[in-house]
Amino acid sequence: MNSELANRYFDYDRETGVLLWRIHKSNHHGKIGSVAGSISERGYWRVKVDGRSYMVHRIIWLMVNGVFPKEIDHINGIRTDNRLCNLREASRSQNCANKRTPSTNTSGFKGVSKSQNRWCAQIKVHGRYRHLGSHASPEDAAKAYAKAAVKFFGEFARP
C-alpha cells in the first residue's frame, strides 16, 4: 500500500484516531463514512484492503507522513488509541521497552522475579539480558529496573 492509495480509501479523524472508509467497494463491508476495520485478537485495529490485512495505526502513519513505518509505538500503551499524538516511530527495541508488565508476571513489577529469598531485577537491551542485582524487596528491585530502563530507553521507558 502507498499513501496515495491509503488516502483514496480512507479518511482519518485526528481527534478520535478513527480510520473511516472513504469509498465503498464490494469486497469490504464498510459503507462510506463507517469505521474501517475491526479489533484483532492482539487488541489492535486491523483492516483488509484488496485481500491484504493491515494494522490501522500503520496506515494512519502512512497517510500523515507519506512513508510506511517499520515500527510504530503507542505511547500510552493502549493499542486501540490511534490518535496521531499517541503514535511515534520506534525501533523494535524501543517498542518493546514501552510494553506493559506481562499478565504472567508474579512480582507485580516489570523486570522483577523471585529467586530463593531475594528479588532479582533484569532488563533486556539489544536482545541480551542484563542482571541488575539481587534485592531484599520487590520494590527495591523495581527501582533498579526503573533506573536502568530510563538509562537505556529514555522516553520509551515504561518501568
N, C-alpha and C positions, 0 to 999 in steps of 0.2 A: 504494500500500500504506500502511496505517496501523499503529500499534503494536498495536492490538487484534488485527488480522489476523495480524501477524507473530508475536505471542505465541500465537495459536491454532495456527499451522502449525509453529512451531519451538521447540526448546529450545536454550539456549546454554550450553556448558560454559566457564565463565570461566577455568578453569585452563589448558585447552588451546587456547581460542579457536575451537573447532569448533561449527558450527551443525548441529543434528540434527533430523530430521523428527519431529514430534510426532503427526502424523496420516498416514494412508495414503489417497491419492486415486488414482483410476485414471489420471489424466493425468500422473503422475510415477512414476519407477521406484523411489523410495526407500521402504523399509519403515520402520515406526515404530522410532525409535532409531538409524537409519543416518545416515551423514554426508550432509548436504544439499548438492547442487551438485557442481561439478567445476571444475578449474582451466582458465581461459581461455587463449587464445593469448598474451595480455599478462601472464599469470602471476598473475592474481587469481582468488579463488574466486568463482564466479557460480552462481546458482540460478534456476530457472524456476518461476514461480508463476502459475497461471491464464493461461498463454500469454505472460507478460512475463518478461524476464530482469532480474535484479537483482544487484548486487555484494553479496556476503555481508557485507563489513565495514559497508556502509551499513545493511543490515537489523539487524545487531547493534547499531549505534548507535541506531537507531530503537527497538529492543526495550528497551534500557537507559535511554535518555534521553527517549523519547517524541516525538522530532522526527526528521524525515528530514533529514540534513545536506546542505549544498551541496557541501562538500569534506571528505574525511577523509584524514588523513596517517598513514602507517605510520611511526612514529618511527624504528624501526631499519632502515627501507628494505626489509624483507622482506615482499613483497606477500601472502604466504600466512599471515603471522603475525597472526591476528585476535584475539589476546588484548586485552582492554579496556585493559590497561596500555600497549599498543603503539599504540593509536588515539587520535587527537586531532582535533578540529575545526580546520580551517585555511582560510585564504583560498586562492585559486588561486595567487597569488604565493608564499605560504608553502609550499604543497605542492610547487611547482616548485623552490623553494630547497633542499628536502630530497632532491632527486633524486641518484642516484649519478652518478659520472663516466660519460659515454656510452661505449659499447663502440667507437665510431668515433674516439674521442679518440686522438691520436697522441703527445701530450706526456706522458701519464701523469698529468696533473693537471687537475682541473676548472677551466674558465675560462682555460686557458693554451694558446696556439698559437704556432707559429714564424713569424716574419716576417723574411725575409732572414737576417741573422746574429744576430738578437735574439729574445727571447721576450716576447710580449705577453700582458698579463692584461686580461680584461674581464669584467664582470658585468652581468646583465640585471635591472633593477629597474623594476617597474611597466611592463613591456613595452618598455623602452628600454635599449639597451646603453650602459654607461659604461666608458670606457677607463681602465685602472688603471696605465698606464705600460708602457714598454719596458724589459726587464731582461736582464742578461747571462746568466742561467741560468734553466732552468725552475723550479728550487726557489725562486729569488727572486720570480719571477712568481707562483708558487703561494702564497707568503707574502702577497703583495699581495692576491690573491684572497681568501684566508682572512680577512684583516683586514677587508676590505670586506664579506664575507659575514656576519661577526658583527655588524658595524655596521648593515647593512641588514635582516638576517633574524633576528638574535638566536638564540633557542633552535632555530629552524628551519634554521639554517645547517648545511650539510654540505660543508665545503671539500675 
